[in-house]
């Protein structure tokens, strides 16, 4: 039998003809495509409806200059670059290439097989080019920036026809506090399959890098707790410490009542920080983080609504730094020190928060109004939604991400595996050992457990 040269045409993956036919129909305007993986169908939808990427684009555009990033990003780029270089010999043996991009999809470096690198350069799969979804549509690097976990894009699953001969696998490194992507590690082959071990290589590399970020985040949590303790000695006002996205690290007795979190219970690790019952605080923290990063002397103030009164409560926001890195903020209730934040930053229902959830039913995307959702349950990286339309898989991966998106819409994290719509709680049941269960509104009488850690927050949120 004649040997197949690695750069001669070869099938790009199982069901290639079915996927190509679906791609052709979708590009022409059809909405319901069969034989396409859900994550790919959702990406195609973004490419066509949101980003309006030309599917007949033949090369990636040049990357534009990006705004300043933190030193953590530089550390991640360096770490991934070293890992990519160490992977290069194995990838080279597979006639593949390995690339690293930043959070905008800009390719920073590429290593691997010289013949494949030359082919990649024809499509601008090379440094100084941008491979975000909004630039070139569905691809391993750009789609990894949009979702959590490893991403495999084969052949005709790519949005642009010119890239249908590529097979790519990418995974993003994400900030452990904000969840925002920092960089992507990607492996690509031209007209040949990627080995089964590819996903493992990528996950292992990212796990190592994420562990470094988690340690850094715990250090910032410790610094916030220390700054809180020091400020408490000099002030008698209600005080809390929050991270850069508004999650609570620690709060005193008075602030804990405002925020519906346990008092004097430090949550240094980012995985266990508290979600406050103050939706406006998310917008305030993000605004403060943006301005404090540019001006370390910045102090701000605004007014937010709490459940204790019908009138807004004044708060002051003071940033806390660790070795020049923004760790978070001290929130003082009842004071108005510093520059006034624009009203729009602290209003409920800001435009950046979603008012619909996208779920999947077979090969269709279901647009759900928030009131239709009873609760969300995590199953690994997948999130399942209990809704008026039945049990559906959420399009977005990771309960943490969903929790952050719905924090201002009446949803509450009650357990490490559950986020509930408080408006759909019908009854509360107490078990023989004191455990709480929420009986949800609906035809199935679903019961959601409340963890002991979250029980005080749930009681305050429900007014019991």
C-alpha positions, 0 to 999 in steps of 0.5 A: 500500500502506498504511504500517505504523505502527512501533507496530502489530503486526508479525512479531517475527522469522523462525519466530515461530509455531514459536517461540511454539508451542515456548514454549507447550509448554515452559511446560507442561512439555515438555523437548524443543523444536524450532525454538528457538535453543540459547542460547534453549532453555538460557535457558528451562531456567534460567528454568523449572528454576533461577529459577522465573520466572512466564512470565505475569509482566506487568512487571519487579519493582523493583530491590533495593539492591545491595552496594558495587561498585568504582570501575571499575564506576562508570567503566564505567557512565559510559562506557556512558551516554555511548555510549548517549546518543550512540546515542540519535538513531539508535535514536530514528529506528528507534523504539527505545530504548537502556538500560544496566543494572548487573551485577544487571540493574538498569536505570540509564538509558534513552534513545530514542523517546518513544512506545516509552519510554512503552510500555516503562514499562508493563512497567517497562523503565525505571530502578529496575527489574530485568531479570535472568533470575532476575527476568523470564526470557529477555530481551536484558539479563538473558540478556546477563549469563549468556552472552558476546557479543551476545544477540538475543531476538526476540518469543516467545523472551522467557520472559514472555508479556507481553514477546513483542512486544519485540525486544531485543539486549544485550551485557555488559561483563565484568571482564577478570580475573574474567570477571564482568559489570559492565554491559549495553548493550541496544537494544530495539524494540516490534514492529519488527525491529532493523537488521543493524547493531545487533550491530556497534554494541553490539560496538564500544561494548563493545570500547572499554570493555573496552580501558580495563579491559584497560589497568587490569588490566595496570597491576594486574599490573605492581603485583603484579610490583613488590610481589613483587620488593620482598617477595622482598628481605625474605623467604626463603620461597617467594613468588608473586603472584596476581590476585584470582581466583588466576591467577599473575602471577609466582612464584619458584623454590620457589613455581613448583614448588608451583604448576607454573608457570614461575619468574620469568616475569611474566604482567602481561597478564590474558590470559596469566596462569598457572593454577596446579596448586593448585585450592584456591588459587582459593577462597583467592584469592576469599575473600581478595579479598572480605575485603581489599576490605572491610578493606585491612589484612586478612591471612589464612592457611590450609593447602592441598594440593600435589603435593609432599607428602601433608600440607597446606602452610601459606600466608599471603595478603597483599593488594596495592593499586594506588591503593586498588584491590585488585590481587591477593595475595602468597602466602607458602608455609610461613608462617601469618601473619594470620587463619585462613580457614574450612576450607570456603574452601580445600577441594577440590570446593567447592559453587560448582564445577560437577560436570557440563557442559551441552552441546548436541546439536541441540535437546537439552541433554546433561548430561555427567559430567566424566569423560566429557569428553576435552578442550575446544577453542575455535572463536571464542566457541564451545567444542567438547567431545570426549566419550564421546558424540561431539563436542558444543558446550558451552552456555557460551561462551568457553574462559577461562570453562570453564577457570576452572570446571574448574580444581579438577577435573583439567582443565588449559589446555595451549594457548590453544585447548585445555583437557584432562582430565588423567585422559583423557591416554593417551600423550605424543608428541614431534614432530621439533622438540620439540613435545609432543602429548597422545594422548587416551583414546578411540576416535578417538585425538585428539591435542592440541597443547601450546604451548611456553609451557605445556609445563613446566606439563603435564610437572609435572602429568603427572609427567614 
